[in-house]
């Protein structure tokens, strides 16, 4: 049986969440790079697999799954241990994990995307203060959620691997103040200790931040 194919981009937080999950499960992936800026995700062969033309997407020997949260739940359900701690069967704990996944999708990634997308894709020269304020509000919300070492308690779950993909990316642009957000800062440090963290998440977050700064400078230069 061949490895799972992952269509992704290193700069993509959702894609990195899938890679983090695969690392945690000990799964090998065949990475197929998708250049979002060049529009690879809009090509006919990709849209046939994913009509929503988003990354990440996996091809697990013919089974196509897209949307990062669906993918990581699929991977743990199919390849994880019985009652895997990444996605525990206990109803209460799982509800907390699911809550964290929805928070990443609906708050963290959404606010980052609404801030960065106009700059990366549409030539915007603006960094609206309201969108920046929303990022820091998200920091506060996650900080207040962290009553244990991790989002769903005292053990790392899919909620952490998903949320850290966006948080790491945002942190590269808007550094987390450990004085204002001590629980959040401590949580980040715990996840940074994962042996695969730097290569799988940090480098992509830094790449995204560098692309953001480059595009913003280019946009402002063209607008003069």
Residue pairs with C-beta under 8 A, 6 or more apart in sequence:
1 61
2 30
2 61
3 27
3 28
3 29
3 30
4 22
4 27
4 28
4 29
4 30
4 58
4 59
4 60
4 61
4 75
5 29
5 30
5 32
5 58
5 59
5 60
6 15
6 18
6 19
6 22
6 29
6 30
6 31
6 32
6 56
6 57
6 58
7 32
7 34
7 46
7 49
7 55
7 56
7 57
7 58
7 59
8 15
8 16
8 18
8 19
8 31
8 32
8 33
8 34
8 55
8 56
8 57
9 15
9 33
9 34
9 35
9 36
9 55
10 16
10 33
10 203
10 204
10 207
11 36
11 204
11 207
11 208
11 211
12 36
12 55
12 56
12 204
12 208
13 109
13 112
13 165
13 166
13 168
13 169
13 204
13 205
13 208
14 55
14 56
14 67
14 68
14 109
14 165
15 55
15 56
15 68
15 204
16 165
16 168
16 200
16 201
16 204
16 205
17 68
17 69
17 72
17 104
17 161
17 162
17 164
17 165
18 29
18 56
18 58
18 68
18 71
18 72
18 75
19 29
19 31
19 200
19 201
20 161
20 164
20 165
20 194
20 196
20 197
20 200
20 201
21 71
21 72
21 75
21 76
21 86
21 158
21 161
22 28
22 29
22 75
23 194
23 196
23 200
24 86
24 156
24 161
24 194
25 75
25 76
25 79
25 80
25 86
27 75
27 79
29 58
33 40
34 40
34 41
34 46
34 55
36 55
37 120
37 121
37 211
40 46
41 47
41 50
41 53
41 54
41 55
42 53
46 53
46 57
47 53
49 57
49 59
49 64
49 66
50 57
50 64
50 66
52 66
52 67
54 66
54 67
55 66
56 66
56 68
56 71
57 64
57 65
57 66
57 71
58 64
58 65
58 66
58 71
58 74
58 75
60 74
60 78
65 71
65 74
68 162
68 165
69 101
69 104
69 105
69 162
72 158
72 161
72 162
73 87
73 101
73 158
76 84
76 86
76 87
76 158
77 87
80 86
80 87
83 89
85 155
85 156
85 157
86 156
86 157
86 158
86 161
87 94
87 97
87 157
87 158
88 94
88 97
88 152
88 157
93 152
93 153
93 157
96 151
96 152
96 153
96 157
96 159
97 151
97 152
97 157
97 158
97 159
98 159
99 159
100 145
100 151
100 152
100 157
100 158
100 159
100 160
100 162
100 163
101 158
101 159
101 162
103 141
103 142
103 145
103 159
103 163
104 159
104 162
104 163
104 165
104 166
105 162
107 138
107 141
108 138
108 142
108 163
108 166
108 167
108 170
109 166
111 131
111 134
111 135
111 138
112 135
112 166
112 169
112 170
114 131
114 134
115 127
115 128
115 131
115 132
115 134
115 135
116 208
116 212
118 124
118 126
119 125
119 127
119 212
119 215
119 216
119 219
120 211
120 212
120 215
123 219
123 222
124 219
125 216
125 219
125 220
125 223
127 216
132 174
135 170
135 174
136 174
138 170
139 176
139 180
139 181
139 184
140 180
140 181
142 151
142 163
142 167
142 181
142 184
142 187
143 180
143 181
143 182
143 183
143 184
144 183
145 151
146 183
146 184
146 186
146 187
147 183
148 154
149 155
149 186
149 187
149 190
150 156
150 157
150 159
150 160
150 187
150 190
151 157
151 159
151 160
151 163
151 187
152 159
152 160
156 191
160 187
160 191
164 188
164 191
164 201
165 201
165 205
167 176
167 184
167 188
168 188
168 201
168 202
168 205
169 204
169 205
169 208
169 209
171 188
171 205
172 205
172 206
172 208
172 209
173 209
173 212
176 184
176 185
176 188
177 185
178 185
178 186
191 197
192 198
192 202
